[in-house]
């Protein structure tokens, strides 16, 4: 049964005709984010400006890459846990929530970079302070989409209950929301030290939990689901 679910998910991902319109839209959106990442990298090669000792285009590129991974793994996990969920109306709402919140973040961060100004922790005037707060709300909405997806998968269980694989996905989705939200509040009042390098390489850097929870979510999902599936 477990192997059948895995095979079904892989076949669905390979045969795009079986995917819902919402899943197709997310896959295309992720591809566009990947394209934007490549174009931004090309642009950055000719732009020597820095912000807090880091190239101004580094942050937009990180968010573009994270967004692409986020939407692709959302589609993959939905198809793996329960393909029927991806065909429902609630899933359309989840996809719209992901699209609007993540696009707002990427567009605003990229615009600020083009102006040579910070997007995060920029409270230099009322407008930027408002936008920083709005980014926080968007981030909560983005991670809340995973809690919503977990609820839909759990609610769609049949008479036999959730499969072990579905439980693994649900647990991973819930942890993504909880840990990301907690780390987001930690980051809200503590700006990471300036300079290059991974968050974990810097002292007193509260970006470490956010880096782990959002950028490495695909690894966490794979590990949790695989461990439960073989148990």
Buried (B, 14 or more C-beta within 10 A) or exposed (E): EEEEBBEBBEEBBEEEEBBBEBBBBBBEBBEBBBEBBEEBBEBBEEBEEBBBEEBBBBBBBBBBBBBBBBBBBBBBBBBBBBBBBBBBEBBBBBBEBBBEBBBBBBEBBBEBBBEEEBBBBBEEEEEBEEBBEEBBEBBBBBBBBBBBBBBBBBEBBEEEEBBBBBBBBBBBBBBBBBBBBEBBEBBBEEBBBEEEEEBEEBEEBBBBBBBBBBBEBBEBBBEBBEEBBEE
